[in-house]
Structures are given as structure tokens and as C-alpha cells.
Amino acid sequence: MSNTAPSATKKRPAYRNINAFKDLPGYRWPLASLVSGMHRISGAIMFFLMPFIIWMFDSSISSEISFAKFKAAFNIGMLGLPGFIWKLIALALIWAYLQHFIAGLRHLWMDTHHDATSKAFGRSSAAFTLAASIGLTLLLGAKLFGLY
């Protein structure tokens, strides 16, 4: 006979599918997981804006006339959108590149160094990645918008 009564047995947890819109915002996101998610988002931004990146590169090096059109797109606008919007799109690309690059270096470091798999290192490297990408984006954004 068993020493435990049937009422004393622990109830097994019920597993269910999650609703991304209802359940995920309530989750507590540690800094390392937030930076990891931002690494994926920045990669997606760069992928979907690849036609814009190719246009910027082509327009900036083709000829003097195409470079003048390129500058005009950022100064006065293009396709019915003011130049400010195009600068914001370029700023989003700057952030995406910096975030993806620095987070990629962080992942490479953690893959090649066994001591870099601790929780403390994950937190500190995520904080550095976030601070460096945002700081450099603000610096380059100030240059983009003509603050210096």
C-alpha cells in the first residue's frame, strides 16, 4: 500500500498553446532575451529593406546626377514622402545594422568561449550590446539629421 492518500498527490500542470497577443506581453523578458529578440528583428528589417539599401548604394555611386537625386530624396523628399521620413528609414537601417552586428559579435564570443555562458555574462554583454547599438545610432543619427 502507498503511504500517500490520493488527495495528497500533486496535480500535473496543464500545457496549452499560448496566444502571442495576449500571453507574451505579460512575460518578463530578461535583458539577454530582449537583445536576442532584437537581433532577429534587426535581421528582418535589413532583409525587408534590402531594395532600399541597393537603391541607396546604386544612387550614391552611379553618377553625379544620381547622387544629386539621392541627396534630394533625403533633403526634400521623394515618392510623396518628405525627406524627414526617408531619413527615419535610413536611421532604422543604421540601428538594425549596428544592433545586428554587435549582437552577432556577442553570439560569436559566447560560441567560442566556454566561460561566456554564465548568466552574469549574458546580462552584462546584453547591456553592453544594447547601450553600444543605441549610443552609436544616436551619434550617427545626429550626423544624419545635421546636428553636427
Rosetta blueprint (number, residue, H / E / L):
1 M L
2 S L
3 N L
4 T L
5 A L
6 P H
7 S H
8 A H
9 T L
10 K L
11 K L
12 R L
13 P L
14 A L
15 Y L
16 R L
17 N L
18 I L
19 N L
20 A H
21 F H
22 K H
23 D H
24 L H
25 P H
26 G H
27 Y L
28 R L
29 W L
30 P L
31 L H
32 A H
33 S H
34 L H
35 V H
36 S H
37 G H
38 M H
39 H H
40 R H
41 I H
42 S H
43 G H
44 A H
45 I H
46 M H
47 F H
48 F H
49 L L
50 M H
51 P H
52 F H
53 I H
54 I H
55 W H
56 M H
57 F H
58 D H
59 S H
60 S H
61 I H
62 S L
63 S L
64 E H
65 I H
66 S H
67 F H
68 A H
69 K H
70 F H
71 K H
72 A H
73 A H
74 F H
75 N H
76 I L
77 G L
78 M E
79 L L
80 G L
81 L E
82 P L
83 G H
84 F H
85 I H
86 W H
87 K H
88 L H
89 I H
90 A H
91 L H
92 A H
93 L H
94 I H
95 W H
96 A H
97 Y H
98 L H
99 Q H
100 H H
101 F H
102 I H
103 A H
104 G H
105 L H
106 R H
107 H H
108 L H
109 W H
110 M H
111 D H
112 T H
113 H L
114 H H
115 D H
116 A H
117 T H
118 S L
119 K H
120 A H
121 F H
122 G H
123 R H
124 S H
125 S H
126 A H
127 A H
128 F H
129 T H
130 L H
131 A H
132 A H
133 S H
134 I H
135 G H
136 L H
137 T H
138 L H
139 L H
140 L H
141 G H
142 A H
143 K H
144 L H
145 F L
146 G L
147 L L
148 Y L
